[in-house]
Amino acid sequence: QAQLVESGGGSVQTGGSLRLSCAVSGNPYSPPYCLGWFRQAPGKEREGVAALDSDGLISYTDSVKGRFTISQDNTKNTFYLQMNDLKPEDTAMYYCAAAQPCVYRSMTTLQALGANRPHWGQGTQVTVSS
């Protein structure tokens, strides 16, 4: 069974950058799969942030478009979330997630990731101060 381990969280000031990493061990994912990131702030529901699938389709939640970038390195079984121009409202626990198979239609890749029973990482805290 695959295991996901996040790293890269921390505390930054508004406008700063962080890069989150999610290392996938165990059974490497073969297509079709979806990988991505969710976050949960205190007192709020978990929300999807970004996702990509094995066909290269990518989706982002509107609030991070233009600031966050999801990518993967298949040689390292690792995927990333580059976060630029961070804002206090980005403060949350960030979780990586991966689903295989990930089969979907008529929805975004981010929606599909949540709908395909993903494996989850343990979370990494991101705090952005003003």
N, C-alpha and C positions, 0 to 999 in steps of 0.2 A: 504494500500500500504506500502511495506517495506521501511524503512529508514535505511541508513548506515551512521555511524559516526566513522571517523578515529581518532586515537590518537597515541601518541608515537613518533612523529617526533621531530627533533631537530638538533643541530649542534655538530659534533664530528670531531676528527682528523682522518687522514688516519690510518687504522687498527682498528678503534674503532667499536663498536656494537650498534645497536638500535633494539628495537622490536616495530613494528607497530601493532596496534590492530584495528579491525573493528567490532563494535557492531551493530548487526542487530535487529531492532525493527519492530513492526507492525506484519505482517504475517510471522511467521517462515517458513523457506523454507523446503519443503518436496521433496523427490526425484522424478524425477531426477533434480539436481541442479548443478551449477558450482559457485565457489567462487574464487576470486583472486585479484591480484594487478597489476596496471598499473602505469607508471610514465611518466612525461613529463618535460624535461629540457627546459630552455629558448631557443627559436629559433629552437627547434627540435620537431619532431612529437611524439605523444604519443606512447609508446611501452608497450607491455605486459611484465610482470616480472615473475609472477608465478600464477598457478591456480591449483585447485583440484576440483574433482567432487564427487557426492554422492556415487559413486562406489569405491572411494579411489584412482582413477587415478590422478597423479600429473605431471605437466610439468613446466619447467623453461626456460627462455630465456638463451642462451648459456653464456652470460657474467656474470651471477650470480650463475651458477651451482657450487656447492661445497661451496658457501659462504652464500647463503640465504636458508631459510627453511620456507615453508608454512605449517600451521597446523590449526586445528579448535577445538573448545570446544563446542559441541552441547548443553551441559547443560547450557551454558552461552550465546548461540546464538552469539558467537564471534569467529572470526578467526584472525590469526596472520601472520606476516611476520618477522621472526627473521633474522636480517641482520648482518653478521659478516665480519670482514676483509674489512671494507668499504673503498672505493676508491673515489677520487674526481669526477670521472666520474659517480658515483652513485648519485651525487647531482641532485635533481629534486623534483617536487611536486609529491607525491605518492597518488594514488586514489585506494580505494577498490571498488570492483564491485561484483555483484551477479546476477545470472540469474536463473530463474525457470519458465517453464521447460528449461532444457538445454539438448538438444538432438543433437547428432552428430555422424558422422562416417568419417573415412578417414581424420582426422585432429587431432591436439593436443588439449588437454583440454584448453590450453591457447587460441588457435585460436577459439575454440568453445565458450568460455566465451564472447569474443568480438562479435561473430556472432549471439548470442542469446538474443540481446537487453537487456543488463544488467541494473540494477539499479546502481547508482553511489553514492559514498560518496563525501564530499565536498573537500577533499584533505588535506594532511598534508605535510609540507615542511621538506625535509631532506637535510642538507648541510654538506658536507665532505670537510674539509680543509687539505691542504698538509703541 
